[in-house]
């Protein structure tokens, strides 16, 4: 009888465990994607990513982020996510706890503990497409995001530093948002002193570049050019570059040619004068060398004659004193 009870208990335990396994296996995990509190149907395929405005005010808010909320999880489940060309944060910015665009990481791991839900937020600072791979219990799901550029914040200008009179040259202006993403929604305004300019148009959307013609005056001088955009400074960032000023020197090709010819003539005259001076210096050196040589020879001859005279005088005295041991005189 006791043996039968034990067998019954074992069978009951196995049945209970089987039932628990069925409940666990049947637990339905659902994922909700929202932006700014509204459900989105995009983001599940690469061809239709969830489009997110970049946090142009340097604060990660609800409108800037894709909220990924998972429900129906088993307690103790670990949810992990890894992002490419995107950033993950566990919570959005509040007045008490700001979340700037430099916050977050490329990955996150959430342990549900005793709960059955998990959530996190994804934002991006680039218009390049990004992905978020979510892993739950060995199963992975990929979501797709893509940023849309913010308003123009920084301006740069490229143009020549000089030009000939009455010529037309191209000037390029580039606008980007706070993260350097190209922007063509704000057309720069132009003002010029001592020159005229044409209308500003988009040159390259991919780089946020505009172009306009600048016509130099008919007389030499200096052109002043100012290019501006409208932008609002963000307190947590460096001030926006709203205006760029450039100066260009206007020259006359005829004047430049005359100046070049005059400089060439002066150079030739200088070289000729240098040659005359060099030739004279050489002649003077040769003449001085000849004079020095003659003087040296005369001094040597004088010294030799004095020596011979002294020697012969002594030899003559010797010969007189020693007639049997005479020495020859120098000639």
BELZIQUI-V998951 format. One record per residue. N is the residue number from 0. RES is the residue in one letter. PSI is psi as a letter, one per 20 degrees, with the letter a starting at -180 (* if undefined). OMEGA is omega in whole degrees, -180 to 180 (999 if undefined). NEAR is the number of other C-alpha atoms within 8 Angstrom. Layout:
<<N & RES & PSI & OMEGA & NEAR> <N & RES & PSI & OMEGA & NEAR>>
//
This chain:
<<0 & X & g & 178 & 4> <1 & X & h & 179 & 5> <2 & X & g & 180 & 6> <3 & X & h & 179 & 7> <4 & X & h & 180 & 8> <5 & X & g & 179 & 8> <6 & X & g & 179 & 8> <7 & X & h & -180 & 8> <8 & X & g & 179 & 8> <9 & X & g & 179 & 8> <10 & X & g & 180 & 8> <11 & X & g & 179 & 8> <12 & X & g & 179 & 8> <13 & X & g & 179 & 8> <14 & X & g & -180 & 8> <15 & X & g & 179 & 8> <16 & X & h & 178 & 8> <17 & X & g & 179 & 8> <18 & X & g & 179 & 8> <19 & X & h & 178 & 8> <20 & X & h & 180 & 8> <21 & X & h & 179 & 8> <22 & X & g & -179 & 8> <23 & X & g & -177 & 8> <24 & X & h & -176 & 6> <25 & X & i & 180 & 6> <26 & X & p & -175 & 9> <27 & X & o & 176 & 6> <28 & X & p & 178 & 8> <29 & X & q & -178 & 7> <30 & X & p & 178 & 8> <31 & X & p & 178 & 9> <32 & X & p & 179 & 11> <33 & X & q & 174 & 11> <34 & X & p & -179 & 13> <35 & X & k & 179 & 9> <36 & X & i & -179 & 7> <37 & X & p & 180 & 6> <38 & X & q & 178 & 8> <39 & X & q & 179 & 9> <40 & X & i & 179 & 6> <41 & X & r & 175 & 8> <42 & X & i & -178 & 12> <43 & X & i & 177 & 10> <44 & X & q & -176 & 9> <45 & X & h & -177 & 8> <46 & X & i & -179 & 4> <47 & X & m & -176 & 9> <48 & X & r & 172 & 14> <49 & X & o & -177 & 11> <50 & X & p & -177 & 8> <51 & X & p & 173 & 14> <52 & X & p & 175 & 13> <53 & X & q & 180 & 13> <54 & X & m & -171 & 14> <55 & X & i & 177 & 10> <56 & X & j & 180 & 5> <57 & X & k & 176 & 10> <58 & X & p & -178 & 11> <59 & X & o & -177 & 13> <60 & X & r & -176 & 9> <61 & X & h & -178 & 10> <62 & X & i & -176 & 9> <63 & X & i & -167 & 13> <64 & X & q & 173 & 15> <65 & X & o & 178 & 14> <66 & X & p & 177 & 12> <67 & X & o & -177 & 12> <68 & X & p & 179 & 11> <69 & X & p & 178 & 12> <70 & X & r & 179 & 10> <71 & X & k & 180 & 10> <72 & X & q & 172 & 13> <73 & X & q & 176 & 9> <74 & X & q & -179 & 9> <75 & X & j & 179 & 9> <76 & X & q & 175 & 12> <77 & X & p & 177 & 10> <78 & X & p & 178 & 13> <79 & X & q & 179 & 11> <80 & X & q & 179 & 11> <81 & X & p & -176 & 10> <82 & X & q & 173 & 13> <83 & X & p & -176 & 9> <84 & X & k & 177 & 10> <85 & X & r & -178 & 15> <86 & X & q & -178 & 13> <87 & X & p & 174 & 14> <88 & X & q & -180 & 12> <89 & X & i & -178 & 9> <90 & X & r & 180 & 6> <91 & X & r & -179 & 11> <92 & X & q & 171 & 11> <93 & X & r & 178 & 7> <94 & X & g & -178 & 5> <95 & X & h & -177 & 4> <96 & X & n & 179 & 6> <97 & X & q & 174 & 9> <98 & X & o & -177 & 10> <99 & X & r & -179 & 9> <100 & X & i & 177 & 9> <101 & X & j & -179 & 4> <102 & X & r & 175 & 7> <103 & X & a & -178 & 8> <104 & X & r & 180 & 8> <105 & X & i & 180 & 10> <106 & X & r & 178 & 10> <107 & X & q & 176 & 11> <108 & X & p & -176 & 8> <109 & X & p & 175 & 8> <110 & X & o & -176 & 9> <111 & X & i & -180 & 14> <112 & X & c & 180 & 8> <113 & X & i & -180 & 6> <114 & X & r & -179 & 9> <115 & X & j & -179 & 12> <116 & X & q & 175 & 10> <117 & X & q & 179 & 11> <118 & X & q & 176 & 9> <119 & X & r & -175 & 11> <120 & X & q & -179 & 13> <121 & X & p & 174 & 12> <122 & X & r & -178 & 14> <123 & X & q & 178 & 17> <124 & X & j & -176 & 10> <125 & X & q & 177 & 14> <126 & X & j & 174 & 10> <127 & X & p & -178 & 7> <128 & X & q & -180 & 11> <129 & X & r & 180 & 12> <130 & X & q & 173 & 12> <131 & X & o & -180 & 13> <132 & X & o & -178 & 11> <133 & X & p & -179 & 12> <134 & X & p & 178 & 11> <135 & X & o & 177 & 10> <136 & X & k & 178 & 7> <137 & X & i & 178 & 5> <138 & X & p & -179 & 6> <139 & X & q & 175 & 8> <140 & X & p & -178 & 7> <141 & X & p & 175 & 9> <142 & X & q & -173 & 13> <143 & X & p & 180 & 15> <144 & X & q & 177 & 15> <145 & X & p & -178 & 14> <146 & X & q & 171 & 14> <147 & X & p & -173 & 10> <148 & X & q & 176 & 12> <149 & X & a & 180 & 12> <150 & X & q & 179 & 11> <151 & X & p & -179 & 16> <152 & X & h & -179 & 14> <153 & X & q & -177 & 11> <154 & X & q & 172 & 15> <155 & X & q & -176 & 9> <156 & X & p & 177 & 10> <157 & X & p & 178 & 7> <158 & X & r & -178 & 7> <159 & X & q & 177 & 8> <160 & X & i & 178 & 8> <161 & X & q & 179 & 8> <162 & X & q & 176 & 12> <163 & X & q & -180 & 10> <164 & X & q & 173 & 13> <165 & X & j & 179 & 9> <166 & X & q & 179 & 9> <167 & X & p & 179 & 8> <168 & X & q & -180 & 9> <169 & X & p & 174 & 9> <170 & X & p & -176 & 12> <171 & X & p & 177 & 11> <172 & X & p & -178 & 13> <173 & X & p & 179 & 12> <174 & X & p & 179 & 15> <175 & X & r & 177 & 15> <176 & X & a & -174 & 15> <177 & X & i & 180 & 10> <178 & X & j & 179 & 7> <179 & X & j & 177 & 6> <180 & X & p & 180 & 11> <181 & X & q & -180 & 14> <182 & X & p & 176 & 15> <183 & X & k & -178 & 12> <184 & X & i & 180 & 6> <185 & X & o & -179 & 10> <186 & X & p & 180 & 9> <187 & X & q & 173 & 10> <188 & X & q & -174 & 8> <189 & X & q & 170 & 9> <190 & X & q & -177 & 7> <191 & X & q & 174 & 11> <192 & X & p & 179 & 8> <193 & X & k & 177 & 9> <194 & X & r & 175 & 11> <195 & X & q & -178 & 10> <196 & X & q & -180 & 10> <197 & X & a & -179 & 7> <198 & X & q & -179 & 6> <199 & X & p & 180 & 10> <200 & X & r & 179 & 8> <201 & X & p & 178 & 10> <202 & X & g & -178 & 8> <203 & X & o & -179 & 8> <204 & X & h & -175 & 10> <205 & X & h & -179 & 6> <206 & X & j & 180 & 8> <207 & X & k & -174 & 14> <208 & X & p & 174 & 15> <209 & X & r & 180 & 15> <210 & X & q & 172 & 12> <211 & X & q & 179 & 12> <212 & X & q & 175 & 11> <213 & X & p & -179 & 12> <214 & X & p & -179 & 11> <215 & X & q & 179 & 15> <216 & X & r & -179 & 12> <217 & X & i & 180 & 6> <218 & X & q & 180 & 9> <219 & X & q & 180 & 10> <220 & X & b & -179 & 7> <221 & X & p & 177 & 9> <222 & X & p & 175 & 13> <223 & X & p & -176 & 12> <224 & X & p & 178 & 11> <225 & X & p & 178 & 11> <226 & X & p & -174 & 13> <227 & X & q & 171 & 11> <228 & X & r & 174 & 12> <229 & X & p & -180 & 7> <230 & X & q & 179 & 9> <231 & X & p & 180 & 6> <232 & X & q & 175 & 9> <233 & X & p & -172 & 10> <234 & X & h & -176 & 6> <235 & X & j & -179 & 5> <236 & X & r & 174 & 7> <237 & X & q & 180 & 7> <238 & X & q & 179 & 7> <239 & X & q & 173 & 10> <240 & X & n & -172 & 9> <241 & X & h & -177 & 11> <242 & X & p & 175 & 9> <243 & X & p & 179 & 11> <244 & X & p & 178 & 8> <245 & X & q & 175 & 8> <246 & X & q & 179 & 9> <247 & X & p & 179 & 11> <248 & X & p & -179 & 11> <249 & X & p & -177 & 15> <250 & X & r & 176 & 13> <251 & X & p & -179 & 10> <252 & X & h & 180 & 8> <253 & X & g & 178 & 6> <254 & X & g & 180 & 8> <255 & X & h & 179 & 9> <256 & X & g & 179 & 8> <257 & X & g & 179 & 8> <258 & X & h & 179 & 8> <259 & X & g & 179 & 8> <260 & X & g & 178 & 8> <261 & X & g & 179 & 8> <262 & X & h & 179 & 8> <263 & X & g & 179 & 8> <264 & X & g & 178 & 8> <265 & X & h & 179 & 8> <266 & X & g & 179 & 8> <267 & X & g & 179 & 8> <268 & X & g & 178 & 8> <269 & X & g & 180 & 8> <270 & X & h & 179 & 8> <271 & X & g & 179 & 8> <272 & X & h & 177 & 8> <273 & X & h & -179 & 8> <274 & X & g & 178 & 8> <275 & X & g & -180 & 8> <276 & X & h & 179 & 8> <277 & X & g & 179 & 8> <278 & X & g & 180 & 8> <279 & X & g & 179 & 8> <280 & X & h & 179 & 8> <281 & X & g & 180 & 8> <282 & X & g & 178 & 8> <283 & X & h & -180 & 8> <284 & X & h & 179 & 8> <285 & X & g & -179 & 8> <286 & X & g & 179 & 8> <287 & X & h & 179 & 8> <288 & X & g & 180 & 8> <289 & X & g & 179 & 8> <290 & X & g & 180 & 8> <291 & X & h & -179 & 8> <292 & X & g & -180 & 8> <293 & X & g & 180 & 8> <294 & X & g & 180 & 8> <295 & X & h & -180 & 8> <296 & X & g & 179 & 8> <297 & X & g & 179 & 8> <298 & X & h & 179 & 8> <299 & X & g & 179 & 8> <300 & X & g & 180 & 8> <301 & X & g & -180 & 8> <302 & X & h & -180 & 8> <303 & X & g & -180 & 8> <304 & X & g & 179 & 8> <305 & X & g & 179 & 8> <306 & X & g & -177 & 8> <307 & X & g & -180 & 10> <308 & X & g & 179 & 8> <309 & X & g & -179 & 8> <310 & X & g & -177 & 10> <311 & X & h & 178 & 10> <312 & X & g & 179 & 8> <313 & X & h & -180 & 8> <314 & X & h & 180 & 12> <315 & X & g & 178 & 9> <316 & X & g & 179 & 8> <317 & X & g & -176 & 11> <318 & X & h & 180 & 12> <319 & X & h & -178 & 7> <320 & X & h & -178 & 6> <321 & X & m & -176 & 8> <322 & X & h & -180 & 8> <323 & X & i & -179 & 5> <324 & X & l & -179 & 6> <325 & X & q & 174 & 9> <326 & X & q & -178 & 7> <327 & X & q & 176 & 5> <328 & X & q & 177 & 8> <329 & X & p & 180 & 6> <330 & X & * & 999 & 3>>
//
